[in-house]
Each structure stands twice: as C-alpha cells, then as structure tokens.
Amino acid sequence: MTVTVCLGSACHVKGSHYVLETLQRLVKENHLEDQVHMAGTFCTGNCQKGVCVTIDDTLFSFSPDTTEELFKKEILSKLK
C-alpha cells in the first residue's frame, strides 16, 4: 500500500506536516513498515479538500484531528 501526503502550501497550512508525522508513527506502532510505503508530494491540485492524502490512487481529505481515525478506517482495516 502506498500512502502519499501532499506537502504543498495549502495543505501545509492545514497541518500536512502533523498528518505525515502521525501516519509515520502509526505505521511504526502497528509494525506495518513492510506493508505501507510512505511518500510526500507537492500540490495535488485539490487544495480546497484540506490535507490531501492519496492511498493507492484514492484521494482522501485528512486533518490533524482525523488522522488517527482515518488511519484505522482506511489503512489498518485493509491490512489486518
């Protein structure tokens, strides 16, 4: 599974750095390093959607407050 976090200006202002750090921590805590490839990208062209996170080519809108919940729903549940 590939998880890409937008680090462009609009997403940065909305907390993309925090989202990326939280996702990296959750991947490590759940021992998923061999199953989840983390990446960063610059603007995905979906600035209005908040912190844009692409999981295997599907775009999601994360925020610092929803990162753990969306990790469980969109990443963890699909790998366990």
C-alpha angles and dihedrals in degrees: 000000000000120000116190123187121200111235096182123129099270094045091044090056089050093053108272092150090057091046091051093048092047093049091048090051093048092049090052095044090052093045093238098135091117093049104040123059110198120206140166129218138180123245115341092192094249098099095147091061096070122233101006115215121181117204112189093332095315115116120225132179111230130179130190088258096051100039098098093044093048091045090058093044102040104027114018096043091052095050103042 
